Amino acid sequence: MSDLPQIRIPATYIRGGTSKGVFFRLQDLPEPARQPGRARDRLLQRVIGSPDPYGKQIDGMGGATSSTSKTVILAASTRPGHDVDYLFGQVAIDRDFVDWSGNCGNLSAAVGPFAIASGLVSADKVPRDGVAVLRIWQANIGKTIIAHVPMRAGEVQETGDFELDGVTFPAAEVPLEFLDPAADEQDEGAGGAMFPTGKVVDTLEVPGVGSFPATMINAGIPTIFLNASDLGYRGTELQDAINSDPAALARFETIRAHGAMRMGLIRDLAEAATRQHTPKVAFVAPPADYVASSGKHVAAGDVDLLVRAMSMGKLHHAMMGTAAVSIGAAAAVPGTLVNLAAGGGERSSVRFGHPSGTLRVGAEAALRDGQWTVTKAVMSRSARVLMEGFVRVPGEVLGA
């Protein structure tokens, strides 16, 4: 056991959308952790409190859920036409790995505010009052996000009256534009296609589980959409209905692994265990009345469809931001399971029901040379700094 003193690292704990994460400036990390590799992963794991066989992350900043086991590293952008480079690390709770395969759409809302407050953005891009429009390079997936950050008296405006289901208190609205969200550059196996199988609805064969109609789409984040009814669900389920059922969780993971193979994201089923962040699995259903986790009544007439999504092996308490982009993109393409659940036809936006309430997302889709493409997806989130200062980790973390 080492008795090296703790390392103190500048950090900020921020809520972005319905997630929370620890944010760092790249320049503030210890030298060994400023580049990809084991040192960086070990440092971020120790900050969050993983791997934790108890599954609680008591000895770290994580909250023992996929929504709160997140880290972000930012730097002034080195890419032309961009203001900030954004790298996201999803830290596994009880396993020894950090997943770098995708973006966090929720925490994307906090990137602009943090970048401004921490001096990463050129002063001439930030008005004293009004809205700062920042171009963010999402390094995990090689995509551009445009954030509209409200400013007041030279400071990022965090308080306001924008309400987001899944977040208890209102805050300032941060609109986000996800440009060209389909077919991320990192997933060469997807072939650069929005629909990697070449079909808007395909048949997904899952040995030992069944055969399902599925929309497998690569937009925002690779996602496998299934019909709730084909899985024995109504689409109104809350977290406990799924997360308290080990057999259901195992079935979803098996479906996810086989879907990842069909999408070309992995070459072997065993790889799915080390790629938990992507792809996502979600199930859809037509509108129906239900009571959200907050006790709020959601009427069938309030939404266009119902969606429930799995994240890191559990049903998400609301909706992942990148999955919302995927929902918007799929809804905009006639004939997908998402589009059909919403009533079919051409759509530029949908409001969907999730376990915590409802969310609206818009997308622009077009058919070009026989291939569907989405030029932009739009949604609003909010962000608020919860704590700022330093995190501490034992010095031994960087010594192995």
Summary of the structure (lengths in Angstrom):
residues: 400
radius of gyration: 20.2
end to end distance: 12.4
largest distance: 64.3
contacts: 1439
relative contact order: 0.17
helix: 23%
strand: 36%
